[in-house]
Amino acid sequence: MNILDKIIETKKTEVASQKNLISIEQLEKYPLFSRPCNSLKTSLLKDGSSGVIAEFKQRSPSKGEINIKVKVEDVTKGYTNAGVAGISVLTEYEYFGGTLENLVKARETNPEIPILRKDFMIDTYQIFEAKAHGADVVLLIAACLEKEQAEVLAKQAKILGMDVLMEVHNAEELEKVNDFVDIVGVNNRDLKSFTMDIETSVRLSKLIPGKFVKISESGLDTAKTIHYLRENGFKGFLIGETFMKTENPGEACCKLIEELKNEL
């Protein structure tokens, strides 16, 4: 069993437990559930957008502890001040150390910025959960989902007014992208082997229909790399460890965005 399979098995147990604790009807009564969502797609397509989606992630299966000293409020506010197009918050706890509480804190600190709930979504319950805790966008990982399951989850997110980011790793997974998806993300890191290759984005870019906004994920650490990906049709760049491994992630984010401006 690879790490992705282990995460999904853990997630199934976790979701079943949460359903018993808090019903969808209860989630719908959460104060944040009724708020209108900020569109990440719109933010990425805006003239002058940095395209940077900065991530709050404190640990991962491949890197272990990345940065456990910082507070989500400080980091995400730093990201917003730096001029990001959006923020990603990990909510998976067992393997990434994320929490829904971090999502709420990020939302309260950054009311106007689009926020992505980064997790392993396998059940429509999690879509309601994301909305109730302040997310504007949900991540659907094609490698974790059957085609029909992906469509059901994406449709539910759209019903709730959220953007949908579908993550793919290869051409076969692109077949799971459906009409309810707004953004297609290419993860340059193979979730099963953790190998990294920026050219994965370049190869798949040619296969992604033009109606979808394209973003590249993982292994993005220089302005030069981002410019290269822009030339290949990418509008967004999901960056986490590059910022989080520094003492001041917001400052590191600001530095990269300034470099992007200077090289235009």
Backbone as JSON, one array per atom type, in Angstrom:
{
  "sequence": "MNILDKIIETKKTEVASQKNLISIEQLEKYPLFSRPCNSLKTSLLKDGSSGVIAEFKQRSPSKGEINIKVKVEDVTKGYTNAGVAGISVLTEYEYFGGTLENLVKARETNPEIPILRKDFMIDTYQIFEAKAHGADVVLLIAACLEKEQAEVLAKQAKILGMDVLMEVHNAEELEKVNDFVDIVGVNNRDLKSFTMDIETSVRLSKLIPGKFVKISESGLDTAKTIHYLRENGFKGFLIGETFMKTENPGEACCKLIEELKNEL",
  "N": [[0.85, -1.21, 0.0], [0.71, 2.13, -1.03], [1.63, 5.54, 0.01], [-0.45, 7.3, -0.64], [-2.68, 5.63, -0.77], [-2.79, 4.86, 1.91], [-3.38, 7.29, 3.13], [-5.94, 7.79, 2.12], [-7.42, 5.66, 3.19], [-7.25, 6.29, 5.9], [-8.62, 8.69, 5.8], [-11.22, 7.91, 5.11], [-12.11, 6.68, 7.47], [-11.94, 8.85, 9.2], [-13.8, 10.69, 8.08], [-16.2, 9.27, 8.37], [-16.4, 9.23, 11.13], [-16.62, 11.98, 11.7], [-19.07, 12.57, 10.53], [-20.82, 11.38, 12.31], [-20.48, 12.99, 14.46], [-21.07, 15.66, 13.74], [-23.7, 16.85, 11.88], [-24.71, 17.41, 8.42], [-26.78, 19.22, 8.36], [-26.29, 20.65, 10.67], [-23.81, 21.79, 10.0], [-24.62, 23.53, 8.01], [-25.66, 25.58, 9.45], [-23.56, 26.94, 10.5], [-21.87, 30.04, 11.01], [-20.09, 30.88, 8.91], [-20.96, 29.5, 6.72], [-22.94, 30.73, 5.2], [-21.74, 32.82, 3.92], [-20.8, 34.68, 0.97], [-18.73, 33.31, -1.6], [-15.26, 33.94, -2.44], [-13.9, 34.12, -5.61], [-11.39, 32.07, -6.83], [-10.67, 31.54, -9.43], [-11.41, 33.9, -10.78], [-9.68, 35.68, -9.5], [-7.18, 34.72, -10.36], [-7.28, 35.27, -13.08], [-7.37, 37.98, -13.23], [-6.17, 41.14, -14.38], [-2.74, 41.79, -13.99], [-2.45, 40.02, -11.91], [-0.56, 38.18, -9.53], [-0.59, 35.49, -9.63], [0.24, 33.7, -7.77], [-0.47, 31.17, -5.47], [-0.34, 30.81, -2.27], [0.73, 28.55, 0.21], [-0.23, 27.26, 3.41], [1.41, 25.04, 5.23], [2.53, 22.76, 7.51], [3.79, 20.33, 7.9], [4.74, 17.32, 6.1], [4.35, 14.07, 4.52], [6.6, 13.46, 2.99], [8.59, 15.34, 3.64], [8.57, 15.57, 6.38], [8.58, 17.44, 9.45], [8.1, 20.79, 8.62], [7.73, 23.51, 9.29], [6.88, 24.25, 12.32], [6.6, 26.26, 14.11], [5.41, 28.65, 13.4], [2.44, 30.79, 13.23], [-0.8, 30.37, 11.83], [-2.34, 32.65, 11.33], [-0.44, 34.75, 11.21], [1.23, 33.95, 9.09], [-0.54, 33.69, 6.85], [-1.59, 36.26, 6.68], [0.71, 37.61, 6.03], [1.11, 36.52, 3.51], [-1.13, 37.57, 2.13], [-0.57, 40.31, 2.27], [1.66, 40.32, 0.68], [0.68, 40.06, -1.84], [-0.64, 37.85, -2.99], [-2.59, 35.68, -5.17], [-4.26, 33.88, -4.12], [-4.87, 31.74, -1.24], [-3.78, 28.68, 0.17], [-4.81, 26.23, 2.44], [-3.8, 23.6, 4.38], [-5.78, 20.98, 5.64], [-5.67, 18.39, 6.4], [-4.91, 16.21, 8.97], [-3.53, 13.88, 10.08], [-1.3, 13.17, 8.44], [-0.29, 15.57, 7.48], [-0.53, 17.48, 9.42], [-2.47, 19.44, 9.44], [-5.46, 21.43, 10.14], [-9.01, 22.02, 10.5], [-9.5, 24.18, 12.05], [-7.34, 25.84, 11.52], [-8.05, 26.65, 8.97], [-10.34, 28.2, 9.48], [-9.2, 30.26, 11.01], [-7.49, 31.38, 9.12], [-9.39, 32.32, 7.32], [-10.75, 34.25, 8.88], [-8.72, 36.06, 9.28], [-8.14, 36.89, 6.74], [-10.39, 38.11, 5.05], [-11.1, 38.79, 2.38], [-9.63, 37.39, 0.49], [-9.33, 34.65, -1.83], [-9.65, 31.37, -0.55], [-8.35, 28.15, -0.47], [-9.38, 24.94, 0.46], [-7.22, 22.5, 1.26], [-7.12, 19.22, 1.0], [-7.92, 15.7, 1.22], [-10.4, 14.9, -0.58], [-13.2, 12.91, -0.47], [-15.85, 12.54, -0.08], [-19.12, 13.96, -0.22], [-19.84, 15.19, 2.12], [-17.53, 16.43, 3.06], [-17.37, 18.63, 1.4], [-19.45, 20.29, 2.23], [-18.47, 20.7, 4.79], [-16.12, 22.1, 4.23], [-17.17, 24.53, 3.19], [-18.54, 25.43, 5.45], [-16.47, 26.07, 7.12], [-15.23, 28.19, 5.99], [-13.95, 28.02, 3.47], [-13.33, 28.88, 0.02], [-12.76, 27.5, -2.19], [-12.44, 24.13, -3.32], [-10.28, 21.31, -3.33], [-9.98, 18.68, -5.57], [-8.59, 15.59, -5.96], [-7.6, 13.84, -8.63], [-6.38, 11.33, -8.67], [-7.37, 10.1, -6.45], [-10.01, 9.57, -6.85], [-12.89, 8.14, -8.49], [-14.21, 8.62, -11.81], [-17.01, 9.27, -11.86], [-17.46, 9.81, -9.18], [-15.84, 12.06, -8.81], [-17.25, 13.89, -10.36], [-19.66, 14.14, -8.96], [-18.8, 15.28, -6.54], [-17.66, 17.68, -7.46], [-19.9, 18.92, -8.61], [-21.51, 19.33, -6.35], [-19.96, 21.17, -4.95], [-20.13, 23.37, -6.69], [-22.86, 23.91, -6.52], [-22.92, 24.94, -3.99], [-21.67, 27.29, -4.41], [-18.94, 27.4, -4.69], [-15.54, 27.43, -6.01], [-13.9, 24.96, -8.04], [-11.04, 23.05, -7.94], [-9.32, 20.79, -9.79], [-6.96, 18.34, -9.42], [-4.35, 16.86, -11.27], [-2.06, 14.27, -12.39], [-1.23, 12.95, -14.59], [-1.92, 12.11, -18.09], [-4.06, 10.3, -18.25], [-5.57, 10.83, -15.97], [-6.73, 13.23, -16.62], [-9.06, 12.64, -17.91], [-10.94, 12.56, -15.98], [-11.65, 15.1, -15.42], [-14.31, 17.39, -15.3], [-17.3, 19.23, -16.37], [-17.95, 20.82, -14.23], [-15.72, 21.71, -13.08], [-13.42, 24.36, -12.42], [-10.73, 25.06, -12.4], [-7.75, 23.51, -13.44], [-5.22, 21.74, -11.97], [-1.84, 20.88, -12.24], [0.06, 18.58, -10.66], [3.38, 18.48, -9.98], [4.65, 16.72, -8.42], [4.75, 13.32, -7.94], [2.32, 11.63, -6.25], [2.53, 9.08, -5.33], [5.16, 8.16, -5.52], [6.62, 10.37, -4.86], [8.47, 11.63, -6.48], [9.76, 14.42, -8.37], [8.99, 16.58, -11.1], [9.11, 19.23, -13.14], [8.53, 19.33, -15.82], [6.32, 17.79, -16.11], [4.09, 19.45, -15.84], [4.41, 21.01, -18.17], [4.14, 19.11, -20.23], [1.48, 18.19, -19.83], [0.03, 20.51, -20.1], [-0.52, 21.02, -22.78], [-2.58, 19.3, -23.24], [-4.75, 20.03, -21.76], [-7.96, 21.36, -21.94], [-8.76, 24.62, -23.24], [-10.74, 26.04, -21.88], [-10.43, 25.75, -19.2], [-8.82, 27.17, -16.37], [-5.36, 27.03, -15.86], [-3.15, 25.71, -13.46], [0.05, 25.24, -11.88], [1.59, 22.95, -9.67], [3.74, 22.32, -6.9], [7.27, 22.07, -6.38], [8.01, 24.58, -7.23], [10.15, 27.11, -7.1], [11.54, 29.34, -7.96], [11.54, 32.56, -9.66], [12.2, 32.33, -12.3], [11.4, 29.72, -12.99], [8.63, 29.99, -12.74], [8.06, 31.92, -14.72], [8.73, 30.41, -16.96], [6.72, 28.48, -16.86], [4.49, 30.11, -17.18], [4.81, 30.85, -19.83], [4.02, 28.54, -20.93], [1.31, 28.47, -20.68], [0.24, 28.58, -18.08], [-1.61, 30.01, -15.41], [-1.64, 30.11, -12.7], [0.17, 29.35, -9.63], [0.89, 27.11, -7.31], [2.37, 27.27, -4.27], [4.18, 26.06, -1.57], [6.13, 24.67, 0.33], [8.47, 26.05, -0.39], [8.08, 28.61, 0.67], [7.25, 28.02, 3.33], [9.38, 26.71, 4.58], [11.09, 28.65, 5.37], [12.08, 31.16, 7.81], [10.36, 33.3, 7.9], [7.63, 33.02, 6.25], [5.82, 34.75, 4.89], [7.4, 36.92, 4.2], [9.23, 35.68, 2.5], [7.51, 34.99, 0.44], [6.74, 37.51, -0.45], [9.16, 38.43, -1.46], [9.57, 36.71, -3.66], [7.36, 37.37, -5.28], [7.95, 40.03, -5.83], [10.26, 39.64, -7.36], [9.11, 38.42, -9.56], [7.64, 40.54, -10.62], [9.7, 42.28, -11.32], [10.92, 40.94, -13.37], [9.22, 40.99, -15.45]],
  "CA": [[0.0, 0.0, 0.0], [1.51, 3.36, -1.06], [1.23, 6.57, 0.97], [-1.75, 7.85, -1.03], [-3.69, 4.65, -0.34], [-2.87, 4.94, 3.37], [-4.07, 8.54, 3.47], [-7.36, 7.64, 1.79], [-8.0, 4.76, 4.19], [-7.38, 7.1, 7.11], [-9.64, 9.71, 5.55], [-12.54, 7.26, 5.16], [-12.43, 6.51, 8.89], [-12.12, 10.19, 9.77], [-15.07, 11.27, 7.6], [-17.29, 8.52, 9.0], [-16.45, 9.7, 12.51], [-17.12, 13.36, 11.71], [-20.51, 12.53, 10.21], [-21.52, 11.02, 13.53], [-20.33, 14.07, 15.42], [-21.71, 16.89, 13.24], [-24.49, 16.56, 10.68], [-24.7, 18.44, 7.37], [-27.74, 20.24, 8.79], [-25.59, 21.5, 11.64], [-22.8, 22.55, 9.26], [-25.31, 24.58, 7.26], [-25.99, 26.65, 10.39], [-22.34, 27.62, 10.89], [-21.87, 31.42, 10.5], [-19.35, 31.05, 7.67], [-21.59, 28.76, 5.63], [-23.79, 31.6, 4.37], [-20.98, 33.92, 3.3], [-20.51, 34.5, -0.46], [-17.34, 32.88, -1.81], [-14.34, 34.69, -3.28], [-13.52, 33.22, -6.7], [-9.97, 31.95, -7.15], [-10.56, 31.64, -10.89], [-11.45, 35.33, -11.11], [-8.46, 36.28, -8.99], [-6.05, 34.32, -11.21], [-7.43, 35.86, -14.41], [-7.36, 39.44, -13.11], [-4.99, 41.81, -14.91], [-1.74, 42.09, -12.99], [-2.42, 39.02, -10.84], [0.73, 37.5, -9.34], [-0.79, 34.07, -9.93], [0.76, 32.87, -6.67], [-1.36, 30.64, -4.45], [0.62, 30.47, -1.23], [0.17, 27.5, 1.06], [0.15, 27.06, 4.82], [1.61, 23.61, 5.43], [3.57, 22.67, 8.54], [4.56, 19.11, 7.73], [4.28, 16.47, 5.01], [4.93, 12.72, 4.6], [7.9, 13.39, 2.32], [9.57, 16.24, 4.25], [8.47, 15.6, 7.84], [8.26, 18.77, 9.95], [8.6, 21.86, 7.76], [7.79, 24.7, 10.13], [5.78, 24.11, 13.29], [6.66, 27.38, 15.05], [4.64, 29.81, 12.94], [0.99, 30.81, 13.39], [-1.5, 30.5, 10.55], [-2.77, 34.04, 11.15], [0.71, 35.57, 10.81], [1.71, 33.53, 7.77], [-1.5, 34.0, 5.79], [-1.65, 37.72, 6.55], [1.91, 37.95, 5.27], [0.84, 36.15, 2.11], [-2.07, 38.55, 1.57], [0.16, 41.57, 2.11], [2.64, 40.15, -0.4], [-0.02, 40.19, -3.11], [-0.99, 36.55, -3.59], [-3.91, 35.55, -5.82], [-5.06, 33.02, -3.26], [-4.17, 31.04, -0.14], [-4.15, 27.28, 0.36], [-4.62, 25.8, 3.83], [-3.9, 22.16, 4.6], [-6.63, 20.62, 6.76], [-5.46, 16.98, 6.71], [-4.13, 16.22, 10.2], [-2.71, 12.71, 10.37], [-0.06, 13.14, 7.66], [0.19, 16.92, 7.16], [-0.62, 18.36, 10.58], [-3.43, 20.51, 9.2], [-6.73, 21.39, 10.89], [-10.07, 22.93, 10.06], [-9.34, 25.39, 12.85], [-6.43, 26.72, 10.76], [-8.83, 27.21, 7.86], [-11.19, 29.25, 10.05], [-8.32, 31.37, 11.39], [-7.05, 32.03, 7.88], [-10.55, 33.04, 6.8], [-11.02, 35.42, 9.72], [-7.61, 36.99, 9.12], [-8.09, 37.34, 5.34], [-11.77, 37.97, 4.58], [-11.33, 39.07, 0.96], [-8.78, 36.58, -0.38], [-9.83, 33.29, -2.05], [-8.93, 30.36, 0.23], [-8.53, 26.76, -0.88], [-9.22, 23.87, 1.44], [-6.34, 21.47, 0.72], [-7.35, 17.97, 1.74], [-8.21, 14.56, 0.36], [-11.87, 14.92, -0.59], [-13.75, 11.64, -0.95], [-17.26, 12.47, 0.31], [-19.78, 15.27, -0.31], [-19.84, 15.76, 3.47], [-16.36, 17.31, 3.18], [-17.65, 19.87, 0.67], [-20.23, 21.1, 3.18], [-17.54, 21.0, 5.87], [-15.24, 23.15, 3.72], [-17.95, 25.77, 3.13], [-18.87, 25.83, 6.82], [-15.27, 26.56, 7.79], [-14.72, 29.39, 5.33], [-13.25, 27.82, 2.2], [-13.94, 29.36, -1.21], [-12.36, 26.55, -3.24], [-12.09, 22.79, -2.85], [-9.36, 20.53, -4.15], [-10.32, 17.29, -5.88], [-7.4, 14.93, -6.49], [-8.08, 12.82, -9.57], [-5.81, 10.02, -8.32], [-8.13, 9.54, -5.31], [-11.43, 9.52, -7.17], [-13.42, 7.61, -9.75], [-14.74, 9.72, -12.64], [-18.36, 9.62, -11.41], [-17.3, 10.39, -7.84], [-15.29, 13.4, -9.01], [-18.31, 14.76, -10.87], [-20.61, 14.37, -7.87], [-18.18, 16.21, -5.6], [-17.52, 18.98, -8.13], [-21.23, 19.5, -8.76], [-21.95, 19.79, -5.04], [-19.22, 22.39, -4.65], [-20.69, 24.46, -7.49], [-24.17, 24.22, -5.94], [-22.67, 25.74, -2.79], [-21.06, 28.54, -4.82], [-17.49, 27.32, -4.55], [-14.73, 27.05, -7.16], [-13.38, 23.59, -7.98], [-9.7, 22.8, -8.49], [-9.06, 19.37, -10.01], [-5.52, 18.08, -9.54], [-3.99, 15.68, -12.06], [-0.63, 13.95, -12.45], [-0.93, 12.34, -15.89], [-2.95, 12.29, -19.12], [-5.22, 9.45, -17.94], [-6.39, 11.5, -14.95], [-7.45, 14.34, -17.25], [-10.38, 12.14, -18.31], [-11.86, 12.74, -14.85], [-12.03, 16.52, -15.35], [-15.68, 17.53, -15.78], [-17.75, 20.59, -16.65], [-18.14, 21.57, -12.98], [-14.38, 22.12, -12.66], [-13.01, 25.69, -12.86], [-9.28, 25.14, -12.49], [-7.04, 22.23, -13.48], [-3.88, 21.87, -11.44], [-0.92, 19.77, -12.52], [1.0, 18.39, -9.56], [4.66, 18.0, -10.49], [5.12, 15.67, -7.53], [3.99, 12.08, -7.98], [1.88, 11.37, -4.88], [2.83, 7.7, -4.95], [6.61, 7.97, -5.38], [7.15, 11.67, -4.41], [9.43, 12.19, -7.42], [9.34, 15.74, -8.84], [9.4, 16.9, -12.47], [8.39, 20.4, -13.65], [8.11, 19.06, -17.19], [4.98, 17.18, -16.05], [3.17, 20.54, -16.15], [4.56, 21.41, -19.57], [3.56, 18.06, -21.08], [0.03, 18.11, -19.69], [-0.56, 21.78, -20.5], [-0.98, 20.9, -24.16], [-3.74, 18.41, -23.28], [-5.84, 20.6, -20.97], [-8.8, 22.26, -22.75], [-8.56, 26.04, -22.98], [-11.77, 26.64, -21.02], [-10.02, 25.62, -17.8], [-7.64, 27.89, -15.91], [-4.33, 26.03, -15.54], [-2.15, 26.05, -12.45], [1.09, 24.25, -11.65], [1.76, 22.73, -8.23], [4.91, 21.61, -6.34], [8.59, 22.24, -6.98], [8.15, 25.92, -7.8], [10.96, 27.83, -6.12], [12.2, 30.53, -8.52], [10.78, 33.36, -10.63], [12.52, 31.79, -13.62], [10.53, 28.56, -13.21], [7.26, 30.48, -12.92], [7.99, 32.53, -16.05], [8.74, 29.3, -17.91], [5.39, 27.87, -16.84], [3.57, 31.09, -17.78], [4.98, 30.73, -21.28], [3.34, 27.3, -21.33], [-0.13, 28.6, -20.49], [-0.22, 28.51, -16.69], [-2.02, 31.27, -14.8], [-1.5, 30.02, -11.25], [1.33, 28.61, -9.16], [0.67, 26.74, -5.91], [3.7, 27.2, -3.66], [4.08, 25.86, -0.13], [7.38, 24.42, 1.05], [9.43, 27.12, -0.7], [7.85, 29.67, 1.64], [7.08, 27.53, 4.7], [10.64, 26.25, 5.17], [11.82, 29.83, 5.82], [11.69, 31.68, 9.12], [9.23, 34.22, 7.69], [7.05, 32.64, 4.96], [5.22, 35.9, 4.21], [8.5, 37.7, 3.64], [9.75, 34.91, 1.36], [6.5, 35.12, -0.61], [6.84, 38.89, -0.95], [10.4, 38.5, -2.24], [9.36, 36.03, -4.94], [6.42, 38.15, -6.09], [8.7, 41.2, -6.31], [11.13, 39.16, -8.44], [8.24, 38.18, -10.72], [7.32, 41.86, -11.18], [10.92, 42.87, -11.88], [11.35, 40.22, -14.56], [8.21, 41.13, -16.51]],
  "C": [[0.88, 1.25, 0.0], [0.92, 4.42, -0.12], [-0.14, 7.16, 0.64], [-2.87, 6.92, -0.59], [-3.89, 4.71, 1.17], [-3.65, 6.17, 3.8], [-5.57, 8.4, 3.23], [-8.06, 6.72, 2.78], [-8.22, 5.5, 5.51], [-8.52, 8.09, 6.98], [-11.05, 9.12, 5.62], [-13.01, 7.1, 6.61], [-12.75, 7.85, 9.53], [-13.46, 10.8, 9.37], [-16.26, 10.58, 8.24], [-17.48, 8.99, 10.44], [-17.04, 11.1, 12.6], [-18.61, 13.43, 11.42], [-21.34, 12.22, 11.44], [-21.49, 12.14, 14.56], [-21.14, 15.31, 15.02], [-22.43, 16.59, 11.94], [-24.33, 17.69, 9.66], [-25.65, 19.58, 7.76], [-27.11, 21.19, 9.8], [-24.53, 22.37, 10.95], [-23.42, 23.74, 8.53], [-25.7, 25.77, 8.14], [-24.76, 27.4, 10.89], [-22.34, 29.03, 10.28], [-21.2, 31.59, 9.14], [-20.02, 30.38, 6.47], [-22.35, 29.67, 4.68], [-23.03, 32.71, 3.66], [-20.77, 33.64, 1.81], [-19.03, 34.18, -0.65], [-16.56, 33.87, -2.68], [-13.82, 33.73, -4.36], [-12.02, 33.23, -6.96], [-9.75, 32.08, -8.65], [-10.51, 33.1, -11.32], [-10.17, 36.03, -10.69], [-7.25, 35.96, -9.87], [-6.08, 34.99, -12.58], [-7.39, 37.38, -14.4], [-6.07, 40.02, -13.68], [-4.0, 42.13, -13.79], [-1.66, 41.09, -11.85], [-1.04, 38.37, -10.74], [0.63, 36.03, -9.72], [-0.36, 33.14, -8.8], [-0.36, 32.47, -5.71], [-0.44, 30.09, -3.37], [-0.02, 29.55, -0.19], [0.69, 27.54, 2.49], [0.19, 25.57, 5.08], [2.77, 23.43, 6.39], [4.35, 21.36, 8.53], [3.99, 18.3, 6.57], [4.93, 15.1, 5.15], [6.33, 12.64, 4.01], [8.98, 14.21, 3.02], [9.59, 16.18, 5.77], [8.06, 16.99, 8.28], [8.91, 19.83, 9.06], [8.79, 23.13, 8.58], [6.61, 24.67, 11.1], [5.71, 25.28, 14.27], [5.72, 28.51, 14.68], [3.14, 29.65, 13.18], [0.32, 31.05, 12.05], [-1.94, 31.93, 10.28], [-1.63, 34.91, 10.62], [1.14, 35.24, 9.38], [0.75, 33.96, 6.67], [-1.68, 35.5, 5.61], [-0.44, 38.22, 5.77], [1.75, 37.64, 3.8], [-0.06, 37.19, 1.43], [-1.37, 39.88, 1.3], [1.17, 41.51, 0.97], [2.0, 40.26, -1.77], [-0.36, 38.88, -3.79], [-2.37, 36.6, -4.25], [-4.84, 34.71, -4.96], [-4.19, 32.36, -2.2], [-4.69, 29.61, -0.07], [-3.85, 26.9, 1.8], [-4.83, 24.29, 3.92], [-4.82, 21.89, 5.79], [-6.51, 19.14, 7.13], [-4.49, 16.88, 7.89], [-3.1, 15.1, 10.32], [-1.33, 12.76, 9.69], [0.55, 14.52, 7.4], [0.08, 17.91, 8.32], [-1.58, 19.51, 10.42], [-4.69, 20.35, 10.03], [-7.75, 22.33, 10.25], [-10.02, 24.24, 10.84], [-8.4, 26.37, 12.15], [-7.14, 27.39, 9.6], [-9.69, 28.37, 8.35], [-10.35, 30.48, 10.4], [-7.83, 32.13, 10.16], [-8.17, 32.86, 7.28], [-10.79, 34.33, 7.57], [-9.95, 36.49, 9.53], [-7.59, 37.62, 7.73], [-9.47, 37.21, 4.7], [-11.99, 38.08, 3.08], [-10.58, 38.15, 0.0], [-9.4, 35.2, -0.61], [-8.98, 32.27, -1.27], [-9.35, 28.96, -0.21], [-8.41, 25.84, 0.31], [-8.42, 22.75, 0.78], [-6.49, 20.21, 1.58], [-7.62, 16.87, 0.72], [-9.72, 14.34, 0.41], [-12.42, 13.65, -1.23], [-15.25, 11.53, -0.75], [-17.87, 13.87, 0.22], [-19.86, 15.96, 1.05], [-18.7, 16.77, 3.62], [-16.54, 18.63, 2.44], [-18.44, 20.82, 1.57], [-19.33, 21.57, 4.33], [-16.61, 22.15, 5.47], [-15.95, 24.51, 3.71], [-18.22, 26.32, 4.53], [-17.68, 26.41, 7.57], [-14.55, 27.65, 7.0], [-13.97, 29.22, 4.04], [-14.05, 28.38, 1.03], [-13.78, 28.34, -2.34], [-12.09, 25.2, -2.61], [-11.17, 22.12, -3.85], [-9.91, 19.12, -4.33], [-9.11, 16.66, -6.55], [-7.85, 13.74, -7.34], [-7.6, 11.42, -9.19], [-6.58, 9.33, -7.21], [-9.56, 9.19, -5.67], [-11.73, 8.79, -8.47], [-14.04, 8.78, -10.51], [-16.1, 10.19, -12.14], [-18.32, 10.31, -10.05], [-16.78, 11.83, -7.93], [-16.37, 14.37, -9.48], [-19.33, 15.1, -9.79], [-20.06, 15.41, -6.9], [-18.07, 17.61, -6.2], [-18.87, 19.68, -8.26], [-21.73, 20.05, -7.44], [-21.25, 21.09, -4.65], [-19.79, 23.59, -5.41], [-22.06, 24.87, -6.96], [-24.0, 25.14, -4.73], [-21.92, 27.05, -3.11], [-19.54, 28.58, -4.76], [-16.81, 27.04, -5.89], [-14.21, 25.64, -6.94], [-12.03, 23.51, -8.68], [-9.51, 21.28, -8.58], [-7.58, 19.17, -10.25], [-5.26, 16.78, -10.29], [-2.47, 15.5, -12.06], [-0.22, 13.39, -13.81], [-2.11, 12.5, -16.83], [-4.21, 11.48, -18.81], [-6.16, 10.14, -16.95], [-7.17, 12.68, -15.51], [-8.85, 13.93, -17.69], [-11.41, 12.32, -17.2], [-12.28, 14.2, -14.67], [-13.4, 16.7, -16.0], [-16.08, 19.0, -15.89], [-18.0, 21.43, -15.4], [-16.8, 22.09, -12.44], [-14.05, 23.5, -13.23], [-11.52, 25.75, -13.2], [-8.69, 23.74, -12.53], [-5.62, 22.47, -13.0], [-3.04, 20.65, -11.78], [0.08, 19.69, -11.37], [2.29, 17.77, -10.12], [5.27, 16.92, -9.61], [4.19, 14.46, -7.64], [3.62, 11.7, -6.55], [2.19, 9.95, -4.41], [4.33, 7.49, -4.72], [7.32, 9.21, -4.84], [8.28, 12.21, -5.29], [8.86, 13.48, -8.01], [9.85, 16.01, -10.25], [8.53, 18.03, -13.0], [7.86, 20.15, -15.06], [6.75, 18.35, -17.24], [3.94, 18.24, -16.4], [3.2, 20.9, -17.63], [3.92, 20.39, -20.51], [2.04, 18.07, -21.04], [-0.68, 19.39, -20.13], [-1.19, 21.71, -21.89], [-2.27, 20.09, -24.27], [-4.95, 18.96, -22.53], [-6.66, 21.57, -21.82], [-8.68, 23.71, -22.31], [-9.58, 26.67, -22.04], [-11.42, 26.57, -19.54], [-8.8, 26.5, -17.52], [-6.62, 26.85, -15.45], [-3.39, 26.55, -14.45], [-1.16, 24.9, -12.31], [1.35, 24.16, -10.15], [3.03, 21.94, -7.94], [6.19, 21.87, -7.13], [8.84, 23.6, -7.58], [8.9, 26.8, -6.81], [11.67, 29.07, -6.66], [11.28, 31.26, -9.48], [11.0, 32.82, -12.04], [11.61, 30.6, -13.96], [9.1, 29.0, -13.49], [7.08, 31.14, -14.29], [7.95, 31.45, -17.14], [7.36, 28.65, -18.0], [4.33, 28.83, -17.42], [3.62, 31.01, -19.31], [4.29, 29.48, -21.83], [1.87, 27.28, -20.91], [-0.65, 28.57, -19.07], [-0.48, 29.9, -16.12], [-1.78, 31.29, -13.29], [-0.37, 29.09, -10.85], [1.17, 28.35, -7.66], [2.02, 26.46, -5.26], [3.56, 27.09, -2.15], [5.42, 25.77, 0.55], [8.43, 25.5, 0.81], [9.31, 28.27, 0.29], [7.92, 29.15, 3.08], [8.39, 27.09, 5.36], [11.5, 27.43, 5.66], [11.31, 30.3, 7.18], [10.47, 32.58, 9.02], [8.62, 33.93, 6.32], [6.45, 33.81, 4.18], [6.27, 36.76, 3.53], [9.09, 37.0, 2.41], [8.82, 35.01, 0.17], [6.6, 36.49, -1.26], [8.06, 39.03, -1.86], [10.22, 37.87, -3.61], [8.44, 36.82, -5.84], [7.09, 39.41, -6.63], [9.63, 40.8, -7.47], [10.32, 38.92, -9.71], [7.91, 39.51, -11.4], [8.53, 42.45, -11.92], [11.33, 42.21, -13.2], [10.33, 40.31, -15.71], [8.72, 42.05, -17.62]]
}
